[in-house]
Amino acid sequence: MANPDQKTILLEQAYDELKAICTKFQDQSGATDMEVKTLLRELARVYEKDIDDNYDIDWEV
């Protein structure tokens, strides 16, 4: 696992990349903000099902 500083950098990079993907998707599809948010929530639910209860996630960046 990356050290805390590397983890923070990777999370920030992932955020920036996901934001760019969502913006491009919205521009190309004409999706509303709510549709993009709904898509992201659905994707989060897929990963939520795979996370073990004992796995601790620190979302703070």
N, CA, C and O atoms as a MOPAC input file, in Angstrom:
PM7 MOZYME 1SCF
protein

 N      0.86000 1    -1.18100 1     0.00000 1
 C      0.00000 1     0.00000 1     0.00000 1
 C      0.89600 1     1.23200 1     0.00000 1
 O      1.96100 1     1.24500 1     0.61700 1
 N      0.45900 1     2.23000 1    -0.68000 1
 C      1.21400 1     3.48800 1    -0.76000 1
 C      1.22700 1     4.16800 1     0.60800 1
 O      0.32600 1     3.97800 1     1.42500 1
 N      2.27300 1     4.96600 1     0.83400 1
 C      2.30400 1     5.70300 1     2.09600 1
 C      1.22100 1     6.78700 1     2.06700 1
 O      0.66800 1     7.06400 1     1.00200 1
 N      0.90400 1     7.40800 1     3.21200 1
 C     -0.19600 1     8.38500 1     3.26000 1
 C     -0.07600 1     9.52500 1     2.24300 1
 O     -1.07900 1     9.94900 1     1.66900 1
 N      1.13400 1    10.01800 1     2.01900 1
 C      1.29000 1    11.10800 1     1.05000 1
 C      0.99600 1    10.62000 1    -0.36800 1
 O      0.33500 1    11.31200 1    -1.14300 1
 N      1.48600 1     9.43200 1    -0.70400 1
 C      1.22500 1     8.86800 1    -2.02900 1
 C     -0.26200 1     8.58400 1    -2.19700 1
 O     -0.83000 1     8.80300 1    -3.26800 1
 N     -0.88700 1     8.09400 1    -1.12900 1
 C     -2.31400 1     7.79600 1    -1.17000 1
 C     -3.11600 1     9.07200 1    -1.45100 1
 O     -4.04600 1     9.06700 1    -2.25700 1
 N     -2.74500 1    10.15600 1    -0.78100 1
 C     -3.42800 1    11.43400 1    -0.98900 1
 C     -3.27100 1    11.89900 1    -2.43100 1
 O     -4.23100 1    12.35400 1    -3.05200 1
 N     -2.06300 1    11.78200 1    -2.95700 1
 C     -1.80600 1    12.18300 1    -4.34900 1
 C     -2.62600 1    11.33000 1    -5.30700 1
 O     -3.21600 1    11.85100 1    -6.25300 1
 N     -2.66600 1    10.01200 1    -5.06700 1
 C     -3.43200 1     9.11600 1    -5.94000 1
 C     -4.92700 1     9.41200 1    -5.87600 1
 O     -5.61000 1     9.37900 1    -6.90000 1
 N     -5.43900 1     9.70200 1    -4.68000 1
 C     -6.85600 1    10.04600 1    -4.54900 1
 C     -7.18000 1    11.34300 1    -5.28800 1
 O     -8.21700 1    11.44800 1    -5.94300 1
 N     -6.29200 1    12.32300 1    -5.17800 1
 C     -6.50400 1    13.59100 1    -5.88500 1
 C     -6.46000 1    13.38900 1    -7.39600 1
 O     -7.25400 1    13.98500 1    -8.12400 1
 N     -5.53500 1    12.55300 1    -7.87200 1
 C     -5.45400 1    12.26200 1    -9.30400 1
 C     -6.70400 1    11.53500 1    -9.77900 1
 O     -7.24600 1    11.84900 1   -10.83900 1
 N     -7.15800 1    10.56400 1    -8.99300 1
 C     -8.36500 1     9.82200 1    -9.35600 1
 C     -9.56600 1    10.75900 1    -9.42300 1
 O    -10.38500 1    10.66100 1   -10.33700 1
 N     -9.67100 1    11.66700 1    -8.45400 1
 C    -10.75800 1    12.64400 1    -8.44100 1
 C    -10.72900 1    13.48500 1    -9.71900 1
 O    -11.75000 1    13.65600 1   -10.38400 1
 N     -9.55800 1    14.00200 1   -10.04800 1
 C     -9.42600 1    14.84700 1   -11.23800 1
 C     -9.78900 1    14.07700 1   -12.50900 1
 O    -10.46200 1    14.60700 1   -13.39300 1
 N     -9.33700 1    12.82300 1   -12.59300 1
 C     -9.63000 1    12.01500 1   -13.77300 1
 C    -11.11400 1    11.67700 1   -13.87500 1
 O    -11.69400 1    11.74500 1   -14.95900 1
 N    -11.72900 1    11.31400 1   -12.74900 1
 C    -13.16900 1    11.01500 1   -12.76500 1
 C    -13.98800 1    12.25500 1   -13.11000 1
 O    -14.98200 1    12.16800 1   -13.83100 1
 N    -13.57300 1    13.39800 1   -12.59800 1
 C    -14.27800 1    14.64800 1   -12.90800 1
 C    -14.19700 1    14.94100 1   -14.40700 1
 O    -15.18500 1    15.35400 1   -15.01500 1
 N    -13.02100 1    14.72800 1   -15.00100 1
 C    -12.85900 1    14.95700 1   -16.43900 1
 C    -13.71000 1    13.97800 1   -17.24300 1
 O    -14.31900 1    14.36300 1   -18.24100 1
 N    -13.75700 1    12.72300 1   -16.81900 1
 C    -14.57200 1    11.71800 1   -17.50300 1
 C    -16.04200 1    12.09100 1   -17.43700 1
 O    -16.75600 1    12.00300 1   -18.43600 1
 N    -16.49500 1    12.50900 1   -16.25700 1
 C    -17.90600 1    12.87500 1   -16.08800 1
 C    -18.26300 1    14.10900 1   -16.91700 1
 O    -19.33900 1    14.17800 1   -17.51100 1
 N    -17.35900 1    15.07300 1   -16.94900 1
 C    -17.59700 1    16.28800 1   -17.73500 1
 C    -17.68500 1    15.94800 1   -19.21900 1
 O    -18.57300 1    16.43500 1   -19.92000 1
 N    -16.76800 1    15.11500 1   -19.69400 1
 C    -16.78300 1    14.70800 1   -21.10200 1
 C    -18.05300 1    13.92300 1   -21.42500 1
 O    -18.68400 1    14.15200 1   -22.45700 1
 N    -18.42500 1    13.00000 1   -20.54200 1
 C    -19.65400 1    12.22800 1   -20.73000 1
 C    -20.86000 1    13.16000 1   -20.81000 1
 O    -21.71600 1    13.01300 1   -21.68200 1
 N    -20.91400 1    14.11800 1   -19.89100 1
 C    -22.04700 1    15.04300 1   -19.87000 1
 C    -22.09600 1    15.89100 1   -21.13600 1
 O    -23.17100 1    16.10600 1   -21.69700 1
 N    -20.94700 1    16.36900 1   -21.58700 1
 C    -20.89800 1    17.18400 1   -22.80100 1
 C    -21.32700 1    16.38300 1   -24.02500 1
 O    -22.05600 1    16.88900 1   -24.87800 1
 N    -20.87500 1    15.13900 1   -24.11200 1
 C    -21.16600 1    14.32400 1   -25.29200 1
 C    -22.57500 1    13.73400 1   -25.29300 1
 O    -23.15900 1    13.50800 1   -26.35300 1
 N    -23.11800 1    13.48500 1   -24.10200 1
 C    -24.41800 1    12.81700 1   -24.02300 1
 C    -25.57500 1    13.78200 1   -23.79400 1
 O    -26.73100 1    13.45800 1   -24.06400 1
 N    -25.25200 1    14.96700 1   -23.29300 1
 C    -26.31900 1    15.89600 1   -22.94400 1
 C    -26.99300 1    15.53600 1   -21.63000 1
 O    -28.08000 1    16.02800 1   -21.33100 1
 N    -26.34400 1    14.67000 1   -20.83900 1
 C    -26.90400 1    14.26400 1   -19.54900 1
 C    -26.95900 1    15.45800 1   -18.60000 1
 O    -26.11800 1    16.35500 1   -18.65400 1
 N    -27.95900 1    15.44700 1   -17.73700 1
 C    -28.09300 1    16.50800 1   -16.73600 1
 C    -27.15300 1    16.22600 1   -15.57100 1
 O    -26.61700 1    15.12600 1   -15.43700 1
 N    -26.96400 1    17.24100 1   -14.73000 1
 C    -26.15100 1    17.04800 1   -13.52800 1
 C    -26.70900 1    15.89400 1   -12.68000 1
 O    -25.95300 1    15.06900 1   -12.16700 1
 N    -28.02600 1    15.85000 1   -12.54300 1
 C    -28.66100 1    14.80700 1   -11.73600 1
 C    -28.41200 1    13.41700 1   -12.33600 1
 O    -28.19800 1    12.45900 1   -11.59300 1
 N    -28.43600 1    13.29800 1   -13.64600 1
 C    -28.16800 1    12.00500 1   -14.27900 1
 C    -26.72900 1    11.54700 1   -14.02900 1
 O    -26.48300 1    10.36200 1   -13.80300 1
 N    -25.79500 1    12.47500 1   -14.07100 1
 C    -24.39600 1    12.14100 1   -13.79300 1
 C    -24.24700 1    11.73100 1   -12.32900 1
 O    -23.56400 1    10.75200 1   -12.02900 1
 N    -24.87500 1    12.46400 1   -11.42200 1
 C    -24.81400 1    12.11800 1    -9.99900 1
 C    -25.43200 1    10.75100 1    -9.74400 1
 O    -24.90000 1     9.97100 1    -8.95400 1
 N    -26.53200 1    10.45500 1   -10.39200 1
 C    -27.17400 1     9.15600 1   -10.24600 1
 C    -26.26100 1     8.04400 1   -10.74600 1
 O    -26.14800 1     6.99900 1   -10.10600 1
 N    -25.61600 1     8.25800 1   -11.87400 1
 C    -24.66700 1     7.28400 1   -12.41400 1
 C    -23.53800 1     7.02500 1   -11.41800 1
 O    -23.17500 1     5.87300 1   -11.18000 1
 N    -22.98700 1     8.07900 1   -10.84100 1
 C    -21.90500 1     7.93300 1    -9.86900 1
 C    -22.36800 1     7.19500 1    -8.61700 1
 O    -21.62600 1     6.38600 1    -8.05900 1
 N    -23.58900 1     7.47400 1    -8.17900 1
 C    -24.12900 1     6.76200 1    -7.00700 1
 C    -24.28500 1     5.27300 1    -7.30600 1
 O    -23.95800 1     4.42900 1    -6.47100 1
 N    -24.77900 1     4.95800 1    -8.48800 1
 C    -24.94000 1     3.55100 1    -8.87500 1
 C    -23.59400 1     2.84400 1    -8.93700 1
 O    -23.47200 1     1.70100 1    -8.49800 1
 N    -22.59100 1     3.51100 1    -9.47400 1
 C    -21.24400 1     2.93000 1    -9.51400 1
 C    -20.70100 1     2.72100 1    -8.10500 1
 O    -20.06200 1     1.70600 1    -7.82800 1
 N    -20.95200 1     3.67300 1    -7.22100 1
 C    -20.49500 1     3.54800 1    -5.84200 1
 C    -21.15700 1     2.36000 1    -5.15400 1
 O    -20.52600 1     1.67700 1    -4.34700 1
 N    -22.40600 1     2.11400 1    -5.46300 1
 C    -23.11500 1     0.97300 1    -4.86300 1
 C    -22.50000 1    -0.35000 1    -5.29400 1
 O    -22.46800 1    -1.29900 1    -4.51100 1
 N    -22.01600 1    -0.42700 1    -6.51900 1
 C    -21.37100 1    -1.64700 1    -6.99300 1
 C    -20.15400 1    -1.94300 1    -6.13200 1
 O    -19.94000 1    -3.08300 1    -5.72100 1
 N    -19.36100 1    -0.92100 1    -5.86000 1
 C    -18.15400 1    -1.11200 1    -5.05100 1
 C    -18.49000 1    -1.29900 1    -3.58400 1
 O    -17.77300 1    -2.00100 1    -2.87100 1
 N    -19.55800 1    -0.69000 1    -3.12700 1
 C    -19.96700 1    -0.81100 1    -1.73500 1
 C    -20.28200 1    -2.26100 1    -1.38900 1
 O    -19.99200 1    -2.71300 1    -0.28200 1
 N    -20.87400 1    -2.98800 1    -2.32800 1
 C    -21.22200 1    -4.38500 1    -2.11000 1
 C    -19.97700 1    -5.24700 1    -1.96000 1
 O    -20.02700 1    -6.28700 1    -1.30400 1
 N    -18.86400 1    -4.83800 1    -2.55400 1
 C    -17.64000 1    -5.62400 1    -2.54000 1
 C    -16.74700 1    -5.34200 1    -1.33600 1
 O    -15.75400 1    -6.03900 1    -1.12800 1
 N    -17.08500 1    -4.34300 1    -0.55400 1
 C    -16.21900 1    -3.96400 1     0.56700 1
 C    -16.59000 1    -4.77700 1     1.79900 1
 O    -17.75200 1    -4.82300 1     2.20300 1
 N    -15.58700 1    -5.41600 1     2.38700 1
 C    -15.76800 1    -6.18900 1     3.61000 1
 C    -16.02900 1    -5.24000 1     4.77200 1
 O    -15.47800 1    -4.13900 1     4.80400 1
 N    -16.85200 1    -5.64500 1     5.71600 1
 C    -17.18200 1    -4.78700 1     6.86200 1
 C    -15.95100 1    -4.40800 1     7.66700 1
 O    -15.95000 1    -3.36600 1     8.32300 1
 N    -14.91500 1    -5.21500 1     7.63700 1
 C    -13.71700 1    -4.92700 1     8.41400 1
 C    -12.73900 1    -4.02500 1     7.67400 1
 O    -11.71300 1    -3.64300 1     8.23500 1
 N    -13.03200 1    -3.68500 1     6.45000 1
 C    -12.13000 1    -2.86900 1     5.64700 1
 C    -12.39200 1    -1.40500 1     5.95700 1
 O    -13.51000 1    -0.92300 1     5.77300 1
 N    -11.38800 1    -0.70600 1     6.41700 1
 C    -11.52300 1     0.69800 1     6.81000 1
 C    -11.08400 1     1.59600 1     5.66000 1
 O     -9.97300 1     1.46400 1     5.14800 1
 N    -11.95900 1     2.50200 1     5.26100 1
 C    -11.63700 1     3.43600 1     4.18900 1
 C    -11.58500 1     4.84100 1     4.78600 1
 O    -12.50700 1     5.27300 1     5.47900 1
 N    -10.49500 1     5.53800 1     4.50500 1
 C    -10.33200 1     6.91600 1     4.93900 1
 C    -10.49400 1     7.79800 1     3.71400 1
 O     -9.56800 1     7.92900 1     2.91400 1
 N    -11.66800 1     8.40600 1     3.56300 1
 C    -11.97200 1     9.20500 1     2.38200 1
 C    -11.44000 1    10.62200 1     2.49800 1
 O    -11.52500 1    11.39700 1     1.54500 1
 N    -10.89400 1    10.96900 1     3.65000 1
 C    -10.41900 1    12.32500 1     3.84900 1
 C     -9.14900 1    12.55900 1     3.03600 1
 O     -8.19600 1    11.78700 1     3.13000 1
 N     -9.13800 1    13.60800 1     2.25100 1
 C     -7.97000 1    13.93200 1     1.42300 1
 C     -7.32300 1    15.18400 1     1.94100 1
 O     -6.32000 1    15.63500 1     1.38800 1

